[in-house]
């Protein structure tokens, strides 16, 4: 072989459209001969890059064209193969096949679990699987960087590492020692290692006999040593060339040299830290590994329709200068700081940001032939923009894809696992049964009608666990019970399997698959997401035995979610998708361009994102091993932004806050702003349009509602507990009694004060009816209620001590009153009386007969009794109205004159839990109502209220006396926030 040829290295500046410039140059080099072009090969970084170059060829050809072969080298972290073009069938014996990703994950999870248990640090199966994913990524980085695991054992770090890092390193080292033997037994190798072997074999083969046509490596930024060797080989072939994307040839040498990587100081042995966050660092590292200098690179000849001015490129490069060189900004001429064609939009919230971006895309559509694209690492922002565009019937799919965990097949499997793991608690059960993919054996409408009935039946505190607990809870509700009788058998298998405790992952996944098929049919496995879910279950079922030996079913939802989050489902172009608009992730946007490029989500932590930590190797260890730093991704993000800003027109956007609070502008945003100063211009109108688009031109605020139904619709029966609502908030009474709208209890509700009160009343009622108020029987009855499976766990855990103490106080107080000649006359009775043309109904908690023969009306309170002020102002007269019904003989077995009115509160008093309060006093002391006047005052107040709203024609005005209308069940119905306070 002769002397090596001078490498043919080129770059396409960031301010020129890469794909179009590349294609223009290649077509010029082919001399117009289509066969010459067809015999060539182009090496590109990703499949998305292949598509971008293909589209550029279509634009440049203007007709038919035989394309050169295009091969995606792939990103090793994405696990993409180098392509069959690099491993022809007639080559030497191929390397061993790569181990399946699912098998690798499961085996590493088992090894991690075993080593952690051996070290006395046991982990759950879900945590082991998560750690195995991080371990696999670290192992891949070592394989890609060709770091010998033996170097790890040779490191002598002494006491420099904390105990945490020492433990992580010990586990990592043991797993690394055991891993090669596992692969050898299986006859497999790691995918990253196989890719390295393929690239090296290709470089060796091409060095001996180059392909018939040209070979061009374009836009490759992968710094792996194997990739660098292949690119060096391509650059030295007679028909080869390497074209970089955005390599800065004008960057001053001092700045270029400062980037690193640096050699150790000969005197101190210390190595100067590289500036990995700079957008040019990865390209410099690639050149160093290729063994070439920046001076050997020339500018690629050729351009396209998507080129911005060279001044833009200089301004962006100046803004991204290393920190030690930013002092030059004050001396830069105006033309080197001008960002002409770049505008900014800073908005208050992500919702407004998405609206503004959608408007910019919509504006681009108005101009024939104009193209536009959004580039953002924020997938939530991308989804919002796509949703906004649908309002104009513009379909755009996010080419970065969406994780399986948020798509229908993924959410169904997660909800099924969650429901079974929680023993079919109401919330996860209803979320599962309402899932859009579920069909069961009935029509969808019939199924949803049944789920709604079950939803109503499960309102309130949680029933007993399991399918049988649900059945017992809805047994007295015919519609819900009938539906549950059909639905429950479909869940029996998964309920039985998940109820067997820790077991193999294979059986749990198989059960999910079979139950999913039963509930959803083939709809679960259709479409890209469905196929991905099917492939996931098939792969992990097959390899599950290699993973953790036992998996607790309660851990399965977290385990599945961590795996589903890693599976990106990329959209397939659909019919009707707009041909001139696109949404990209930063990876997908590489080599892409458009007339308008919008870089969205420019906040710190989003763009650039926070570097993912390595839980296995401390930063110092990574540095000693020669692994790329975790902050290199920041530099890659900066390079992606610089490329996006190379379009003819660019817009940068950010939101000042997100769901968690205020945000910090991206360091790139701040650099551009500091360098450009006043030239960092805001878009003149989009921010205002985003806010104004959904703001009505005019609006009429609603008045306070005050309906006046006719007399025939007004209730003629009212309970004593509704009188306060009628007087304080007539509209709420109207909504409940006239409109018959009752608020629903939450599903799986915590025990509220009202629920606790009902529980206490039930205990005391049974104590009266079955135990005749035997003091010794009250505590056992309360304990029996707490032990009942239907009792909410929160009640058992937190309320039991308070309840028992309060119950004991009631028993002691009843015994003490009996010693004074007072005994319980009746409890939990109902009755009614006619008053002011209305039937007044009531239910008393207890009525005692005092020693003088008078009646004592008692009401139990789990909280604080009504205040004396409320009673004097005509509210909280429930005890007086109950006394009125009693005096009129409205309660069976109760007669006499009411001479006492007491609240027995189970709250904390001066001497512990439980105390007695009364709104009356025989002499009217302490501003209380006189005892002998209480019934007549209550009757007069009731007659006045009934005369206004029940037998009269007064309007049911909302929040008439708001201080005595604390409940908010009907605030939304009355549109309270629209009018409350405007008339005050």
N, C-alpha and C positions, 0 to 999 in steps of 0.2 A: 504493500500500500504506500502511496505517496505521502507528502507532507499534508497535515490537516489543513483544510481550507479555512479561510477567514470566515468566522461566523457571520451569517446574514441576520442581523437583528434590527428590528424596526419598532416604532411606537406610534400609536395614533393618539394624539393629545385629547385630553378630556373634553375640550370644547368642540370636538368633531364627533359626529355620529359614528360609532365604531363599526357597526355591521355594514352600513352603506359605504363607508370609506374602505373597509376591507374588500368588499365585493368589487368596488370600482377598480381598485388596484389589481386584484386577481384577474379581472376580465381584461384589463389593459395588458397585463403580462401574457395572457393567452393569445394575444394578437388577433382576437376575433375568431379563433379556431375553436368551435364547440367541442371537438374531440379532445383537444388538449385540456380543456377545462374539465371534461368528464373523467379523464384519467387521473385527476389529482385527488388528494386527500387533505381534509382540514381537520385538525385536532382542536376541539373546543372544550371549555371547562364543564359545561352542563348540557343536559338535554334542552333546557330552555334556550341556551345559547345557540344550539343547533337550529332551533325553530327561528330565532331572530335572524340568523344568517340566511336561512332558507327564504324567509320573507324578503330580505334585502335582495337576494338573487331574483326573485319574482318581480320586484319593483324595477330592478335595473335591466332585466331582459326585455320587457315589453312584449314578450311572446313566448314561444316554446324554448326550452333549454334543458339539456341534460346536466344535472348538477354533479359536482364532485362528491366523493364519498365523505361524509361528515361523521366523526367519531367523538363521543363525549367521554373525556378521560374520567370525569366524575370526581366528586369530593369524597375522600376516604371516610369522613365522618358520616356521610350519608349512606355509606355502604354500596355505592354504585360500582358496577364492574367496569373495567376499562374498555370493554367491547370486544366482540369477536374479531374485529379487524386486527387487533393486536395479538391474537392467538389463533392463527389460521390452522385449518385441519391438517395440513401437510407438514406442520412444524414438528419439532422434536416432541418427545413424550410430554404431555401437559403436566403442570404441577398438580398435586392432590387437590381435590375439590375443597371449597371453603365450607366450614361448619355452618349449619343453618343458624340464623340469628336467634331463633327461639330456643334451640338446643344450647347455644352458647350462654344465653341469659339464664336459663334454668340451672345449668351446671355451675356457673359462677355464683349464683344465688345459694346453691347448696354448699359450695366451698366456703363462702362467706359465713353462712349460718354455722357450719361446723367449727370454723376457726374462732368465731366469736364465742360460741359455747365453751370451747376448750379454754379460752382466755377468761372465762367467767363473766362475759358480757353478752348474754343471750339477746337475740333480736327476733322480732316477729318475722313471719314469712314475707309479709308485705314490705317490711323494711329491708329484708335481705334482697328482695328483687330490686328495690330502688337502688340500694348500694351496689348491686351487681351491674346495673346500668352505668353508674359512675365509674366503676372499676373497669368495665369494658371500654369506655371512652379513654380512660387513662392508658390502658394497655394498647389501644389502637394508636395513640399518640406516640408511644414508645416504639411500636412497630414501624410507623410511618417515618419517624425520625431515625430509625435504625439504631436505637439505643439497646445495647445488650443488657438483658436483665442482670447479668453478673456484675455490671457496674453498680447496681443498686446495693448489692451485698458488700461491695468494696468500699462504700462510703463510710467514713468515720466522722460522725457528727458529734459524738460525745454528749455533753449536757446541753447542747444548743437547742435541742427539741424539747417541747413541753411533753407532759405525760400523754396528752391526747394524741399528738402527732406520732409519738413513739408507738402507741398502741395501734394507730391506723397503719403505720409503716410495717409493723410486725405482721399484721394480718395480710396486708398487701404482698409482702415478701413471701409468706407461706403459700398463698394462693398462686402467686407467680411461679413458685417452684413446682407446684403440683399440676399446673395447667398443661405444660408440654406433654406430660405423660398421658393425660386424658386425651389430648388430641391424637397422640400416636396410637393409642388403642383404637380410636375411632377411624383412623386413616384420613384425618381431616387436618386442615390448617386454617389459620385466621384469614378472613377476607382481606384485611389490610396487607398481610404478608403475601398473599397470593397476588394481589394487585402489584406489589413491588416486584415480585418475580416476573410477572408478565411485562411490566414496563422495561425491566432490565433486559429481558430476552428480546424484546422488540428493538431496543437500542443496539444490542449486539448484532442482531440480524440485519438491521438497516446499515450499520457501520460496514458490514461485509458486502451487502448487496442492496442498494437502495431501491425503493419501489419504482415502477415504470414511470409514473407521473410525478408531478410536484407534490410536496408535503409542506403544509403550512400549519404551524401551531399558533393559534390566535386567541388572545384574551385569557390565557392561562395564568392564574395567580397562585396556584398551589405551590408551596415552598418545599414540598417533600423532596429529599435527596434523589429519589428515583425519578421523579418528574423532572428535576433539574438536569439529571444525566440524559434523559430522553430529549429534552429541549436542546441541550448542547449538541447532541447527535444530529437532530433535525437541522439545526442552524448551520452545520458544517457540510451537509449533503449538497451536491451540486444543484439539486432541484428543491432544496429545503429553505425554509425561512421561519423565523419566529417573530410574531407581532404582539407587542405588549399593549395593554389598555391603560392609557393615562400615565405612562412613565414620564416624569418631569425632567426634561433635558436642560431646562433653563435654571433649575435650582442651583444656587451658589454652591461651590464645592465644599465650603466650610460647613454649610448646613447638611449637605449630603453625607459628608464624612461623620458628622455628629450622630447620625441615625444609628450607627452600629450595624452588625455586631462588632464589638471591639475585641482586640487581642489583649491578653493579660499584660499588665505592666511588668516589664522585666525586673524591676527593682522590688516592688511591693508584692507582686503576684496577684494583685487585685484586678478585677475586670470592670471597666467602666460600664455602667448600665446603658442598655440600648433604649432608644426612644421608640418603643413598640407601638405607641398610640398614634404615631405619625402615619398619614395615608400612604407615604412612599416606602415605609419600612419593609413591608412584605416584598415589594418589587426589588428593593435593594438586596434583601436576603436571598431572593431567587437568583439575582445576577451573581452574587458572591458564590453561591453553590454551583452555578453554571461555570464559574471560573472566567467570567468576562467582566469588562468594565463598562460603565455608563457611556464612556466616550466612543465605544464601538457601536452604539445604537444610533440609528438615523430615523428621521421622521418618515413615515409611510406616505408615499405619494398616492393621492386619490382622495376624493371627498364626496359628500352627498348633499341631500337636501336638508339635513338636520344639524348643520354646523352653526355654532355660535362664534363670536369673534374671539381672536386670540387674546384680546385685552381681558375678557372674562376669565380665561384660563390663568393669566398672570395674577389677577386679583384673588382668585380662589387659592392659588399656590401661596401667595403672600399671607393670606389669612391663616393658612394651615402651617405656617413656619414653626419650627421648634421653639419652645418657650424662651430659650436663651437668646433667640434672634428676633423676637417680636419688637424689640426696641426700634427696629428699622421702619416700623409703620409710620412714625412721625416724620420721616424724611422721604417717604415714597412720593413720587409725583402723582398727580391726580389720576392720570390714565391707568396707573398700576393699582389703583384702589377702587376703580369704578366697576360696579356690578350692574352694568346696563343690561336690561332684559330680565333682571331678577327682582322680584317683589316679595314682600312678606305679609302675612296675615296673622295677627295675634288676637285670639279670642278668649272669651271668659271660660267656656266649658268645652269638653270634647263634643257635645251635641252641636254647638254652634260651629266648631271646627269642621265637623263632618258636613254640615249644611253648606258652609262656604266652599268646601272642596267640591261638593256635588254641583254647586252653581258654576264653578269654574269649568268643570267637565261639560256641563250643559251648554255653557257659552261656546266652548270649543266646537261642539256639534253643529252650531249654527253656521259655521264657515265651511263651505264644501271642501272636502279633501283634507281638512285639518285634523291632526291626530293629537291625542292627549292621554296621559297616564298618571296615575297616582302611585307613588313608591312610598311604602311605610312598613316598618317592622311591627306596628301596632295592629294586630289582626282585628281587634274590636273596632278600631277606627275604620278599617277597610270594610267591615261588614256594615257599619252604619252608613258609609258613603254609598255602598251598593244599594242599601235599602232606600236611601233618599232618591237615588237615580230612578228607582222603579216607579216613583210617583209620576215620572214623565214617560213611563213605559220604555225606559232604557235599561237593558239587561247588561250587567258587567259582573263577571265572576272573578273572585280573588284567586289569581294563579298560584299564590303561595299555599293555597289549600287551607282546610280547617281540620282541627284534630278530631279523630273519631269519637272522642269523649263528648262532643257537643252535637254530633249528628245523630239522626234518629236510631239507627241500629245500636250505636254505642250507648246512647242514653237509655234505651230499653234494657240492654243487658246490665247496665249499672243499676238501674232501678229495680230490676228483678233480683239481683244479688243483694241490694240494700234491703228490700222488703223481706226476703227470706232470712237475712242475717239478723234483722230486728224482730223476728218472729211475727211478722205481718202486723206491726204497729200501724195505726190508722194512716198517718201521714205518708210513709213510703208505700203502703198498700194502695192508697187512692192515687198517688202519683203514677204507680205502675198501671193500674186499671184504666186510667185516663189517657195512657200513651197513644199517640196517633196510629201506631202500627198494629195495635191489638184488635183482633177481630173476633176471636173465640169461635163458637159455633153458631152465632147469631148474626143478624144484620147489624151494621155499625150503629144505626140509630137506636135499635132495640138494646144493644149493649150499653150505650151511653145513658139511656133512660134508667137502666138497672144500676149503673154506677152512681148516678145522681141520687137515686133512692138510698143506696148504701151510704153515700156521703152524708145525707141528712140523718141517717140512723147512727152514724159514728160521731156526730157532733157531741162535744162535751168531753169529760175525762176519759182516759184510755180504758178500753175493755181488757179482759184477761188475755194473756198472750196466746198466739197460735190460731190456727184456723178454727178450732173448736171454740175458742174464746170469742171470736167474731160471731160464730153461729149462735152462741148463747146470748150474746148482746143484742142481736137483731131478731131473736125468736118471736118477739111480740110485735114486730113490724112486718106485715105480710109481704109488701112489695120488695123490700130489701131482703127479706128472708128467702123469697122465691128466687131472686137473682143470685144470691150467695150460694144457694143450693146448686146452681148451674156453674158458677165460677169457681167455687172452692175445689172441686175435683181436678181442675186444670192445674192447680197449685200444690196438690197433695204431694207429688213426687219431689218437688224442690223443697217443700217444707219438711218432708221426712228426711231427705238427704242432709239438709243444713242443720237439722235437729240432732244429728248423730255425733256432733262434736268434731274435734280436729280429725282430719282425714287427708287422703291424697288429693292433690290438685286435680288430677285427671277426672276423678269421680265428680267433683264440684263443677268443672267445666262441662262435662258431658251432661250433667243434670241441667245446667243453664241452657245448653244447646237444645236438648229435647223439649224442655218446657217452653223455650222460645218458639220452637216449631209448632207446638200445640197452641200457643196463644196467638201467634202472628201468621203462621203458615209461611209460604215462600216469600211474602212481602218483606220479611226480616232480612233476606239474603239478596235482594235485588239492588241494582244500582251500584255505583263505585263503593259507597260506604258499606252496603250490605255484603258485597263480595269481600271487602277488606275484613269485615267482622267474621265472615265464614272462614277465610284463610287464617285469621288470627286464632280462632278456636281450634281449627284443624291442626295448625302448627304446634300450638301449646298443649293440646291434648296428646299429641304424639310424643312430645318431649317432656311432658309433665313429670314423668317418673325420674327424670334426671335432676329435678329441682328439689326444694325442701321436702322432707319426708312427710311432714304433717302441716296442714294449713287449717287454722281456725276459721270457720265460715264467716265470723265477724270481721276478719281481716280481708276477705275477698274483695269487697267493693274498693278499698284503698289500693289493693294490688292491681286490680283491673284498671282503675283510673290512671295510675302511674304509667301503665303500658299503653292505654288508649291515647293518652296525651302525646305520646311519641309517634303516633301513626297519623301522618298528614294525608288527607284525602284531597287530591288536586282535581279541580273541576275540569270536565271535558267540555270543550266549546259546544254550546247549545244553539239550536236554531233560534234565530231572533236576537242573539247576542250582538251588541254593537261592534262593527268591525274596526272602528277608529278610536275606541276607548279601551283602556286596560287598567287593572289594579295589580301591582306587583309587590312581592316582598323584596328586600334588598338583594337576595341571592338571585331571584328570578329576573330582577331588573338589569343585572349585569349584561352588557352588550346590547341592551335594548335602548331605544331612543324614540322621541316623538317631538312634534312641534312644541308641545307644552308638557313639561315634566313638573309634577307637584310632589314635593317632599313633605310628607305629613308626619305629625307626631314628634317634632323636634324638641323633646324634653329630655332632661338627664334621666337616665334609667330606662328610656325607651329607644332613643336614637342619639347617642349610643346606649345600648343596653348594659346592664350591670354584668360584668364578667362572671360566668358560672363558676363557683368555687370547686376546687378539686378536693373532695373529702379524704383522699388517700395519700397524696404527696404534698408535703408542705412546699411553699414557694421556693424556699432555699434549696430543697432537694431537686425540684424541677430545674432550677438554674444550674446546679452542679451536674445534672444529667444531660444538659444541653437541650431540654425540651423548650418549645416555644412558650413564651409567657402567656398567662391568661389575659393580659391586657392587649395582646395583639389583635383581638377582635375589635377593640376600639379603633385601632388604626384601619382595619378593614372597613368598619362602618364609616370612617371618615373618607376613605377612598370611594365607597359606594355613593356617598353624598356628593363628592366632587364630580363623579361621573354623571349623576343625575342632573347636576347644575350645568352640565355642558350642553343642554338642549337650547334651541334658539330662544325659548322663553321658559323661565323657571319661576315657581312660586314656592316659598317656604312657609309652613304653617305650624303653629303650636297653640295649646290651650293653657291658660294661666292656672287652672286647677283641674283636678280629676276627682274621681269618686272619693278618694281618701283625703284630699286637702289640697293646699297650694302646691304648685309644681315649680321646679327650677328649669330655666331654659337650658337647652343643650349647650355643652361647651362649644360646639361648632357654631351654633347660633350666636353665642356671645363673642366668639372670635371674629366672625363676619361683621357683627355690629361694631365691635371695637375698631376693626381695621377700616371699615368703610365709612363709619360715622354717619353723617347726614345722607350719604349715598345709599345707605341701607334703607331703602324706601318701602313704605307700606303700600299695599294695594289700595287704590283710591276708593273702591266701592264695595268689594266683596264682603268685608266685615260688616258693613252696614246692611247690605242685602240679606246676609245670613240671619241677622236679628229681625229685620223687618218682614221677611218673607211670610212668616206665620203669625204676624201681629195684625189683628183686624184694624181696618181703617177707622171704624167707629164701633162702640159697644154701649149698651144700655144696662147699667147695673140693676140687678134684680131687687125688688122691694122685699121688705120683711113679709113672709107669707102669713096670711090671716084668712084661711078659708071659712066660708059660712054655709055649711050644708043645711038643707031644709030640715024641719023638725022631724020628719019621718025617718031621717037617717041618723039622728042623734041618739046615742045609747040611752036606755032607760034603766039600765042596771050598772052599778059601779061598785067595786070593792073598796074597802077602807084603805088599802095600800095604793090605790090609784088617785086618791083625792089630791095628794100633794102634787102629783104630776099634772093633774087637770088645772090646778091653780097657778103653778109656777111655770109650766110649759104646756099650754093648751094644745099647741101644734103636735107635740109628741104624743099626747093623749089621742088626738085626732088620728094620727098615723097608725097608732096601735089598735084603737077600737073601731074607728070608722073605716079606714083603709085596710085594716086587718094585716098590717105589716109588722111582723115580729122579728127582732134581730136573731140571727143564728149564733149558737155557741161556736167557738173555734173548734177545729178538729184537733183531737189529742190535747185538750185544754188542760192547763195547770189548774189545780183546785183554787178557784177564786173565793173571795169572801162570801159571795152568795152560795157557792157550792158547799163551802165549809159550814155555813149556816144551815143549809138543807140537811147535811149529814148529822149535825147536832140535833136538829129537830126530829129527824128519824129515830135517833137513839132515844130521845126523851119520850117520843110518842109510843114506841114499843115498851119503854119502861113503864108507862102509865097503863097501856092496854094489857100487857102480859104479866107485868110484875107488880101491878097495883102500887107503884111508887115505893117499892121496897128499897130502902136505902142501901142494903147490902148487895142488891142486884145491879146497880147502875154501872159500877166500874167493869164487872165482867161483860156486860152488854156492850160497852164502848170498846173493850179489847177484842170482842168477837167481830165487831164491825171493822176494826183495823186489820184483822187477820184475813178478812174476806178478800179473795183474789180480785174482786172488782174494785177494791179500794186503790186509789192512785198511789203509786210508789212514793211520790213526794209527800203525800199525807202521812204515810207510815214513817218515813225517815225524819221529817222535820216537824210535823205538827203533833205527833203522838205525845211527847212530854207535856206540851201545853194543854192538849185536850184532856189528858188524864188528870192533870192538876185542876183544871176547870171543872171537870165532871165530879171530882172529889169535893170541890167547893160547893157545887149544887147539892150533892147528897147531904153534906154537913149542914148547909143552910136550911134545907127542907126539914131535917131532923130538929134543928133549933127552933124553927117556926112551929113545928108540931108541939114542942114543949111549951109554947106560948098559947096553945089552944087553937092554932090555925092548921087547917088540913087542906090537902089538894082535893078540890071538888070535881074538876074535869080538866082534860088536856087534849090539845089538838082537835078542837071541835069546830064545826062550821055552822053558820046561821045567817039570817037576814032580817031586815026590818024595812017597813015603808016609811019614807021621810021625804017631804017636799016633792011629792009626786014621782019619786025615784026609788027603786029597790036598792038598798044598801046591803051589800054582802060582806062577810068578814070571817076570818079564821083566827082563833085565838091560840096562843101557845099553851097557856095554863090559866086557870081561874081557881083561886083559893077561896075558902070560906073562913073569914076571920072569926075571932072569939065572940065578937058582938053581932055576928050574923051577916055582916056586910060582905060584899064581894070584893076581891082583890084581883085586878086584871094584870097579868104578867106577860111580858114579851121578852124572849131571849135575844140577846145581841152578841154576835161574835166580835164586834168592834165597839166603837164609841157610841153611846146613846145620843139622841138629838139634844141640842142645847136648849136651855130655858128661853133664850132669845127667839129661837125658831118657833117654839110653842106659843109665846106671847104674840108673835106676828101672824098667827093663824095657820102655821104649818106644823107638821109632825103631831097631828091630833089623833093618830091611829088608836091609842089607848082609850081616849075619850069616846070615840065612835064605837069601839068594841063594848065599852061600858053601856053606851046607849042601846045597842042591840040586846045586851044581856038584860037590862032593865025592862025592855019591852018583850021579854020572853022569846027572843029570837034564837037562843041556843038551847038545844034539848037538854033537859036535866039541870038547867041553871036558872035560878030566879033570885031576886033580891035587888037591893040597891047597891050600886058601885060605890065603895068607900075607900078604895086604894088603887093606885096605878103605879106599877113598878117595871123598870127595865133591869133585867138580870144580865149584866154584861160579863162575858168571858174574857174581856181584856184585862190589862194589868191595872190594879188599883193600888192603894196605899200599902196594903198588907199582902200583896201577891196577886195571883190571878183570881179574878172574880170580884165583883162588887155590885151593889144595888143602887140604882139611881131612880129618882122620881121627878116628874115635871110639875107636881102639885105640892101644896102645903096646906094644912088645915087652916092656918091663919094668913096665908099669902105671903109668908116671909121670903126674903132673898129674891123678891120680884117674881115669885112663882104664882101660878093660878091657884085660887082657893079650891080645895078638894071638892067641896059641895057644889062648885060652879063649873067644874071641868066638863061634865057631860053636856050641860046646857050650852056652854060656849062652843064646844065641838059641834053640837047640833046646829047652832046658828051659823057658824062658819060654813058647814056643809050645805045648809039650805041656801045660803047666798051663792055659793059656787054652782050648785045644781040649777038655781034659778037663772044664772047667767048663761051657762053653756049646755046644759042638758035639756031643760024645759024652756029656756029662753032662746034668743037668736044672736047671742054674742059671738063674734068671730074667734076662731081658735088661733090666737096670735102666738107666734113662735117666741120662745124665751121671754115670756112676759115678766117673770121675776127670776133673772138668771142666777142670782146667788143661791136660790133654792132649786135650781135645775142643773145639777152637776153632771148628769148622765148625757152621753154624746151619741147614743145609738142612731138618732135621727138627724144629727147635724148636717150630714151630707145631703140627705133628702131635702132639708129646708134650705140648703145652700148658704149655711150660716156665714162662712167666711166672706161672702160677697156683700153682705149688708150689715153684719154686726158691727156696731160702733159708729156707723155713718150718721145715725140720728141722735148721737149723744154729744 
